[in-house]
Amino acid sequence: MDKIKMTTPLVEMDGDEMTRILWQYIKDELLTPYIDLNTEYYDLGLEKRNETDDQITVDSANATKKYGVAVKCATITPNAARVKEYDLKEMWKSPNGTIRAILDGTVFRAPIVVKGIEPCVKNWKKPITIARHAYGDVYKGSEMKIPGAGKVELVYTDEAGNETRELVHNFTGAGIVQGMHNINKSIESFARSCFNYALDTKQDLWFATKDTISKKYDHTFKDIFQEIYDNEYAGKFEAAGIEYFYTLIDDAVARVMKSEGGYIWACKNYDGDVMSDMVSSAFGSLAMMTSVLVSPDGYYEYEAAHGTVQRHYYKHLAGEETSTNSVATIFAWTGALRKRGELDGNKDLMEFADKLEKATLATIEAGKMTKDLALITSLENVTVLNSLDFIRAIRATMETL
């Protein structure tokens, strides 16, 4: 059987630790036997980022602008322990944060729902999509350790050299300080992406911040969303029979837990990071969530919403068997391949992506799964497979479809 041809490359961003191992398994077992895979490859493993002073991360984001679609493996965002472990030149920033800052847009994350994996929250009946702002805040923040007594101020200097100052704190001893920012243009893009996605999927849209405490920073988000909604989307939402509303983040959390799901919950960058993990875990597993960065300029970057599975990687290095869930990483590939096919008019590529997703879910529903799912499934007499055998089982299922 001839392999499916690709006319335009995907940008492929390799990653770290156990997800890097799964990445290669997926390519070897599920992709290259069927597709003449055409990618522009970037190694975003921590060693290569350190070697290139993180320039390779910037290059991969710019390549995404060139080709329009990227697929990314999970990567390490180093902390102090990682700096020592990998002998890093410095504590490099989150590669996801760097890529999102360059591409702008919004990250949409939704749980992968499969029969036999019931949500922990018993009243959740439909997927909850987290729309995460993809720029700024703590991910582009500047931090400083304060050694002793002194004054910290925010200082804005306009183009004419005039200064505006705001006191942060008068320190009487050692402490810490953080400065973060956002820009109205990015918030506007975030808002429009959320409103458009809600209309496309016919789902209600919630937006939540903490404007009662952050009366300028968070309140600006709230005001921009409301202004764009009132001026551009209110009539469209009414015609579509869907609703937009704003609420405080703590009220949103309470509402979410009592809801049935089936809506989009828009969050600022950090809130979206945390809440997407909560939603995905409560629906079954952190490894069961799709994630796509959608840029207002028409760029798409697909990734798994979870980390690099460090503990399993150390077991793998020690020669021990692991049972690591690869579903979200598989769906990152299928999402990117489908979008590549859609943009190129490549029906075969789109149909392959659909078939691989169907085979993945069918394998789980047939009782063949990784350990994390076996611990929570309502199916009986399941077979727990190791990392590679699970991927091979999906291949076997796909061959029957």
C-alpha positions in Angstrom: 0.0 0.0 0.0 1.4 3.4 -1.0 2.2 5.8 1.8 0.2 9.0 2.1 2.1 11.9 0.7 2.5 15.3 2.3 3.0 18.4 0.1 3.9 20.9 2.9 6.0 20.1 6.0 4.8 20.1 9.5 7.1 21.8 12.1 8.1 19.0 14.5 9.3 20.0 17.9 10.9 17.1 19.8 11.0 17.2 23.6 12.2 15.7 26.8 12.3 12.6 29.0 9.6 9.9 28.8 7.5 11.9 26.3 10.5 12.0 24.0 10.6 8.2 24.1 6.9 8.0 23.3 7.4 10.5 20.5 9.7 8.1 18.7 7.5 5.1 19.4 4.5 6.9 17.9 6.5 7.9 14.8 7.9 4.4 14.3 4.7 2.4 14.9 1.8 4.7 14.0 3.0 7.3 11.5 5.9 6.4 9.2 4.5 3.0 8.2 1.5 4.8 6.7 2.7 8.4 5.9 5.7 9.7 3.9 6.2 12.0 6.9 7.4 15.5 5.9 8.6 17.5 8.8 11.0 20.3 9.6 12.6 19.0 12.7 13.6 21.0 15.8 15.1 19.4 18.9 13.7 21.3 21.9 15.2 18.8 24.3 16.8 20.7 27.2 20.4 19.9 26.2 19.9 21.4 22.7 18.1 24.5 24.1 21.0 25.0 26.4 23.6 24.4 23.6 21.9 27.1 21.4 21.1 29.6 24.2 17.4 28.8 23.5 17.6 30.1 20.0 16.3 26.8 18.7 13.0 27.5 20.5 12.7 30.8 18.7 13.6 29.2 15.4 10.9 26.6 15.8 8.2 29.2 16.5 9.3 31.2 13.4 9.2 28.0 11.3 5.6 27.6 12.5 4.8 31.0 11.1 6.3 29.9 7.8 4.5 26.6 7.5 1.4 27.2 9.5 1.2 24.0 11.5 3.4 22.6 14.3 3.3 19.6 16.6 5.2 19.7 19.9 6.4 17.1 22.4 6.3 17.9 26.1 9.4 19.8 27.3 11.1 20.6 30.6 10.8 24.1 32.1 13.9 24.1 34.3 13.9 24.9 38.0 17.0 25.2 40.2 17.2 21.4 40.5 17.1 21.0 36.7 19.9 23.6 36.3 22.1 21.5 38.4 21.0 18.1 36.9 21.6 19.3 33.3 24.5 21.7 34.0 22.6 24.5 32.3 24.1 27.9 31.5 21.0 29.5 33.0 17.4 28.7 34.1 15.9 28.9 30.6 12.3 30.1 30.4 9.4 27.9 29.5 9.6 26.9 25.8 5.8 26.9 25.6 5.8 30.5 26.9 8.4 31.6 24.3 6.5 29.9 21.5 3.2 31.3 22.6 4.6 34.8 22.9 5.8 34.7 19.3 2.7 33.1 17.8 0.1 34.9 20.1 -3.4 33.4 20.0 -5.1 31.2 22.5 -4.6 27.6 23.8 -7.8 25.5 23.7 -7.6 22.4 25.8 -10.4 19.7 26.0 -10.5 16.3 27.6 -10.5 13.2 25.4 -13.7 11.4 26.4 -13.7 7.6 26.1 -16.2 4.9 27.2 -15.1 3.2 30.4 -13.4 6.3 31.9 -15.9 8.1 34.0 -15.3 11.7 35.3 -14.5 12.0 39.0 -17.1 14.8 39.1 -20.2 12.7 38.8 -22.4 15.4 37.2 -19.9 16.2 34.4 -21.6 14.8 31.3 -19.9 16.9 28.5 -16.3 18.0 27.9 -15.2 21.3 29.4 -12.9 23.2 27.1 -10.3 25.5 28.8 -9.4 28.5 26.7 -6.0 29.7 28.0 -4.5 33.0 27.1 -1.2 32.3 25.5 0.8 35.4 26.3 2.5 37.2 29.2 1.8 37.3 32.9 4.2 35.1 35.0 5.4 33.3 31.9 7.1 36.5 30.7 7.7 37.8 34.2 10.9 39.4 35.7 11.8 38.3 39.2 14.3 39.6 41.7 15.4 38.5 45.2 15.6 41.4 47.5 18.6 41.1 49.8 17.6 43.5 52.5 15.8 46.8 53.4 14.9 49.1 50.5 12.2 50.3 48.2 10.8 48.6 45.1 8.8 50.6 42.5 7.2 50.1 39.2 8.6 52.8 36.8 7.0 53.6 33.4 9.1 56.0 31.2 7.2 57.3 28.1 8.8 58.1 24.8 9.4 61.7 25.9 11.2 60.6 29.0 8.5 61.3 31.5 8.3 58.9 34.4 5.3 57.5 36.3 6.0 55.6 39.5 4.0 53.2 41.6 5.3 51.9 44.9 5.4 48.1 45.1 6.7 47.7 48.7 9.0 49.2 51.3 11.1 46.3 52.3 12.4 46.2 55.9 14.3 43.0 55.3 14.9 40.3 52.6 12.1 39.3 50.3 11.2 38.6 46.7 9.5 40.7 43.9 8.0 39.9 40.5 7.0 42.1 37.7 4.7 40.9 34.9 2.9 42.4 32.0 0.4 42.0 29.2 -0.6 44.0 26.2 -4.0 45.1 25.0 -3.5 43.7 21.5 -2.9 40.2 22.8 -5.9 40.4 25.1 -8.0 41.5 22.2 -6.8 38.6 20.1 -7.5 36.3 23.1 -11.0 37.6 23.4 -11.8 37.3 19.6 -10.3 33.8 19.5 -12.6 32.7 22.4 -15.7 34.3 20.9 -15.0 32.8 17.5 -14.4 29.4 18.9 -17.6 29.5 21.0 -19.5 30.4 17.8 -17.8 27.6 15.8 -18.5 25.0 18.4 -21.9 26.4 19.5 -20.9 26.4 23.2 -21.4 29.0 26.0 -18.4 31.0 26.9 -17.4 31.8 30.5 -14.5 34.2 31.3 -13.1 34.6 34.8 -10.4 36.7 36.5 -9.9 38.3 39.9 -10.8 41.9 39.1 -12.0 42.6 42.6 -8.4 42.3 43.8 -6.5 43.2 40.7 -8.4 46.4 39.9 -6.2 47.5 37.0 -4.5 44.4 35.6 -7.3 41.8 35.7 -10.0 44.5 35.3 -8.4 45.4 31.9 -9.0 41.9 30.7 -12.6 42.0 31.9 -13.2 45.4 30.2 -11.6 44.4 26.9 -13.7 41.2 26.7 -16.9 43.1 27.4 -16.2 45.8 24.9 -15.4 43.4 22.1 -18.4 41.3 23.0 -20.8 44.3 23.0 -19.5 45.8 19.8 -18.8 42.7 17.7 -20.4 39.5 19.0 -23.5 40.1 21.1 -25.9 39.7 18.1 -24.0 36.7 16.8 -24.2 34.9 20.2 -27.9 35.7 20.5 -28.6 34.4 17.0 -26.6 31.2 17.8 -28.5 30.7 21.1 -25.3 30.8 23.2 -24.3 32.9 26.1 -21.2 34.9 27.2 -20.8 35.9 30.8 -18.1 37.1 33.1 -17.6 36.0 36.7 -14.9 35.9 39.4 -12.4 33.0 39.1 -13.4 31.6 42.5 -17.1 31.8 41.6 -16.2 30.1 38.3 -14.5 27.2 40.1 -17.6 26.7 42.2 -19.9 26.8 39.2 -17.7 24.4 37.2 -17.9 21.7 39.9 -21.7 21.8 40.0 -22.2 22.0 36.2 -22.8 19.3 33.5 -20.0 20.7 31.3 -20.3 21.4 27.6 -18.9 25.0 27.6 -15.7 26.9 27.1 -14.0 28.4 30.2 -11.7 31.2 29.3 -8.8 31.9 31.7 -5.7 34.0 31.9 -2.4 32.3 31.3 -1.6 30.9 34.7 -5.3 30.1 35.6 -5.6 28.2 32.3 -2.4 26.2 33.0 -3.7 25.1 36.4 -7.4 24.6 35.6 -6.7 22.6 32.4 -4.8 20.1 34.6 -7.6 20.0 37.1 -10.2 19.4 34.3 -8.2 16.8 32.5 -7.4 14.9 35.6 -11.0 14.9 36.8 -12.1 13.7 33.4 -9.7 10.7 33.7 -6.0 11.5 33.2 -3.6 14.3 32.5 -2.6 12.2 29.5 -6.1 12.4 28.1 -6.4 16.1 26.9 -5.9 17.8 23.6 -4.2 21.1 23.4 -3.9 23.5 20.4 -2.6 27.0 20.2 -4.6 28.9 17.7 -3.1 32.2 16.5 -5.2 35.0 15.0 -2.8 35.0 12.1 -3.8 31.4 11.2 -1.0 29.4 12.8 -1.6 26.2 14.7 0.6 24.4 17.3 -0.6 21.1 18.7 0.8 19.5 21.8 0.0 17.3 24.8 -1.2 19.3 27.8 0.9 17.3 30.3 4.6 17.2 31.4 7.5 15.0 30.5 6.7 12.1 32.9 10.0 12.4 34.7 9.4 9.5 37.1 8.7 7.0 34.2 11.8 8.3 32.4 14.1 7.4 35.3 12.5 3.9 35.4 13.0 3.6 31.6 16.7 4.6 32.0 17.1 2.0 34.7 15.8 -0.6 32.3 12.5 -1.0 34.1 9.2 -1.4 32.2 6.8 1.6 32.1 3.2 1.9 31.3 3.0 5.5 30.2 -0.2 6.9 28.6 0.6 8.3 25.1 -3.0 9.3 24.1 -2.6 13.0 24.3 0.7 12.9 22.4 -1.0 10.7 19.7 -3.8 13.3 19.5 -1.3 16.1 19.2 0.0 14.4 16.0 -3.5 13.6 14.7 -4.6 17.2 15.3 -1.6 18.6 13.4 -1.8 16.1 10.6 -5.6 16.8 10.2 -5.0 20.6 10.1 -2.1 20.1 7.6 -4.4 18.0 5.4 -7.2 20.6 5.8 -4.9 23.5 4.7 -3.4 21.5 1.9 -6.6 19.9 0.6 -5.1 16.5 1.4 -8.1 14.3 2.2 -6.1 11.2 2.7 -4.1 12.8 5.5 -7.3 14.1 7.2 -8.9 10.6 7.0 -5.8 9.0 8.4 -5.9 11.3 11.4 -9.5 10.4 12.0 -8.7 6.7 11.7 -5.8 6.9 14.2 -7.9 8.7 16.8 -10.8 6.2 16.3 -8.3 3.3 16.7 -6.8 4.8 19.9 -10.2 5.1 21.6 -11.4 1.7 20.3 -8.3 0.1 21.8 -9.1 1.5 25.2 -12.8 0.6 24.9 -11.7 -2.9 24.1 -10.0 -3.1 27.5 -6.4 -2.6 26.4 -4.9 0.4 28.2 -2.0 1.8 30.2 -1.9 1.5 34.0 -3.2 5.0 34.8 -6.4 4.2 32.9 -6.7 0.7 34.3 -6.8 2.1 37.8 -9.8 4.3 37.1 -11.8 2.4 34.4 -15.3 1.1 34.9 -14.5 -1.7 32.4 -13.9 -5.2 33.7 -11.1 -7.6 33.0 -8.9 -5.1 31.3 -5.4 -5.7 30.0 -2.6 -3.4 31.3 0.0 -2.8 28.6 3.4 -1.3 28.8 4.2 1.9 26.9 5.3 0.3 23.6 2.7 -2.5 23.6 -0.1 0.0 24.1 1.0 1.8 20.9 1.4 -1.5 19.1 -2.1 -2.5 20.2 -3.4 0.8 18.6 -1.6 -0.1 15.4 -3.2 -3.5 15.4 -6.7 -2.0 15.9 -6.0 0.5 13.1 -5.2 -2.3 10.7 -8.7 -3.7 11.3 -10.6 -0.4 10.6 
